[in-house]
Amino acid sequence: MIADDHDLYRRGMQAVIGLEPDLEIVAEAASGGEAVEKCFEFEPDVVLLDVRMPGNSGIEACTAIKEKSPRTKILILTASDDEGDLFSAIKAGASGYLLKDLPTEEIAESVRKAHAGQSMIPPHMASQLIAEFSRLSNEPPKDTAPGPRLTDRELEVLGLVARGKANKEIATQLFISENTVKNHVRNILEKLQLHSRVEAALYAMRRNLIEPDA
């Protein structure tokens, strides 16, 4: 699904994605509120969501969609390279943050990667996100209560997710199937009450669950 308040941009994305044999646009929306409604109606696998829209913002729409449909992957597609928008999008559960000046073929590939469970951040903004994660990981947790108990295997998977590994890479490293990895990631997010792999990475960093590289 494409959600953007500019009709011309939606038409352009329809033309681009329509050329991809393995991708299909099932719905479009012109506002944050409409995006939430259409998402519940059509249940898309991936949503391309603008940040600045009338009514509910893209961030607010992202939060609402992830609360009702955790399986839906959301890619923020925007002209804004403001780090505040980036942090808010990740916190809301977005799987990626794409800038509109990205080549169209890369947008299509990003949709595929999001559907496969990967997270995408623009290279020039990744350092900002990492710096913020590092700052937060050095702060003491706001609550000292122990977190939900993860199994040893889930902790292994969480550590690899925090290192940016895709499901296929994790499966190869742990000698398990991709479907098993997906199940572990889903269980981890449910136990920790998180919305995305990036939030899981932040959780792992804050609780020192990542072993240093050899």
C-alpha positions in Angstrom: 0.0 0.0 0.0 1.2 3.5 -0.8 0.2 6.4 1.6 1.1 9.9 0.4 -0.9 13.1 0.2 0.6 14.0 -3.2 -1.5 12.4 -5.9 1.2 12.8 -8.5 3.7 11.0 -6.4 1.3 8.1 -5.7 0.7 7.8 -9.4 4.4 7.7 -10.1 5.0 5.0 -7.5 2.1 3.0 -8.9 3.8 3.2 -12.3 7.1 2.1 -10.9 5.9 -0.7 -8.6 3.5 -1.8 -11.3 6.4 -2.8 -13.5 7.7 -5.3 -10.9 6.3 -8.8 -11.5 6.4 -9.8 -7.9 4.9 -6.7 -6.4 1.3 -5.6 -6.4 -0.3 -2.4 -5.1 -3.5 -3.3 -3.2 -4.5 0.1 -1.9 -3.5 3.8 -1.6 -4.2 6.5 0.9 -3.9 10.3 0.9 -3.8 10.9 4.7 -2.6 9.2 7.9 -6.1 8.3 9.0 -7.0 6.9 5.6 -3.8 4.8 5.7 -4.8 3.2 8.9 -8.3 2.4 7.6 -7.1 1.0 4.3 -4.4 -1.1 6.1 -7.0 -2.8 8.2 -9.3 -3.3 5.1 -6.7 -4.6 2.7 -4.1 -6.1 5.0 -1.0 -5.3 2.9 2.3 -7.0 3.6 4.2 -3.7 3.3 3.2 -0.1 3.6 5.1 2.9 2.0 4.2 5.7 4.3 5.0 9.4 4.1 5.8 11.4 7.3 4.0 14.7 6.5 0.3 14.1 5.7 -2.9 15.9 6.7 -4.7 14.6 9.8 -2.7 11.9 11.5 1.0 12.1 10.7 2.8 9.2 9.2 4.4 8.5 12.5 1.0 8.4 14.3 -0.4 6.1 11.5 2.7 3.8 11.8 2.0 3.4 15.6 -1.7 2.7 15.0 -1.0 0.2 12.2 1.7 -1.7 14.2 -0.6 -1.9 17.3 -3.4 -3.5 15.2 -1.3 -5.4 12.7 2.2 -6.3 14.0 3.0 -8.4 10.9 2.6 -5.5 8.5 6.0 -4.0 7.6 6.2 -0.2 7.3 8.7 1.7 5.3 8.7 5.5 5.9 9.2 7.1 2.5 9.8 10.8 2.9 11.7 13.9 1.8 12.6 14.6 5.5 16.1 13.8 6.6 15.5 15.2 10.1 17.0 12.8 12.7 14.0 13.4 15.0 11.7 12.0 12.3 14.0 9.0 12.0 14.0 8.2 15.7 10.3 8.7 15.9 9.7 6.4 13.0 11.9 3.6 14.4 10.3 4.0 17.8 6.8 3.7 16.2 7.8 0.4 14.7 8.9 1.2 11.1 11.1 -1.3 9.4 13.0 1.3 7.4 13.4 5.0 6.6 13.7 5.8 2.9 14.3 9.2 1.3 12.3 10.1 -1.8 15.4 10.9 -3.8 16.2 7.2 -3.7 16.3 5.6 -7.2 13.0 3.9 -7.9 14.5 0.5 -8.4 16.0 0.7 -4.9 12.5 1.5 -3.5 11.1 -1.7 -5.0 14.1 -3.7 -3.7 13.5 -2.1 -0.2 9.9 -3.4 -0.3 11.2 -6.9 -0.9 13.8 -6.6 1.9 11.2 -5.2 4.4 8.9 -8.1 3.6 11.9 -10.5 4.2 12.4 -9.0 7.6 15.3 -6.6 7.0 15.6 -3.1 8.3 16.8 -0.2 6.1 18.3 3.2 7.1 19.9 5.7 4.7 23.7 5.4 5.1 24.2 9.0 6.0 21.6 8.8 8.7 22.7 5.4 10.1 25.6 7.0 12.0 23.1 9.3 13.7 20.9 6.4 14.7 23.9 4.4 16.0 25.1 7.4 18.0 21.7 7.7 19.6 21.6 4.0 20.3 25.1 4.2 21.9 24.0 7.1 24.1 20.9 5.3 25.2 22.8 2.1 25.8 25.1 3.9 28.2 22.2 5.3 30.2 20.9 3.2 33.1 17.5 1.6 32.2 14.6 3.6 33.5 13.2 0.5 35.3 15.3 -2.0 37.1 12.8 -4.8 36.9 14.0 -7.9 35.1 12.8 -8.2 31.5 10.8 -11.1 30.1 12.9 -14.3 30.1 14.2 -15.3 26.7 15.4 -18.8 25.9 19.1 -19.3 25.1 18.3 -19.6 21.4 16.2 -16.4 21.4 19.1 -14.6 23.0 21.4 -15.9 20.2 18.9 -14.7 17.6 18.4 -11.3 19.3 22.2 -10.8 19.4 22.4 -11.4 15.6 19.4 -9.2 14.9 21.1 -6.4 16.9 24.1 -6.8 14.6 21.9 -6.2 11.6 21.9 -9.7 10.3 19.1 -10.7 8.0 17.0 -13.9 8.6 18.9 -15.8 6.0 22.2 -15.0 7.5 21.0 -15.9 11.0 19.6 -19.2 9.7 23.0 -20.0 8.1 25.0 -19.1 11.2 22.8 -21.0 13.6 22.1 -24.0 11.3 18.4 -23.6 11.4 15.7 -22.7 8.8 14.6 -19.2 7.9 11.1 -20.1 9.1 12.5 -21.0 12.5 14.3 -17.7 12.6 11.1 -15.8 11.8 9.3 -17.7 14.6 12.1 -16.8 17.1 12.0 -13.1 16.0 8.2 -13.0 16.4 8.4 -14.6 19.8 11.1 -12.1 20.9 9.1 -9.1 19.8 6.0 -10.4 21.5 7.8 -11.2 24.8 9.6 -7.9 24.9 6.5 -6.0 23.6 8.4 -4.4 20.8 7.4 -3.4 17.3 10.5 -3.9 15.2 13.9 -5.5 14.8 15.5 -2.1 15.4 13.7 -1.7 18.7 14.9 -5.2 19.6 18.5 -4.1 18.7 18.2 -1.1 21.0 16.8 -3.3 23.8 19.8 -5.7 23.4 22.3 -2.8 23.6 20.7 -1.2 26.6 20.7 -4.5 28.5 24.3 -5.5 27.4 23.0 -8.6 25.7 25.4 -8.3 22.8 28.8 -9.9 23.2 31.7 -7.8 21.8 33.2 -8.9 18.5 36.2 -11.1 18.7 
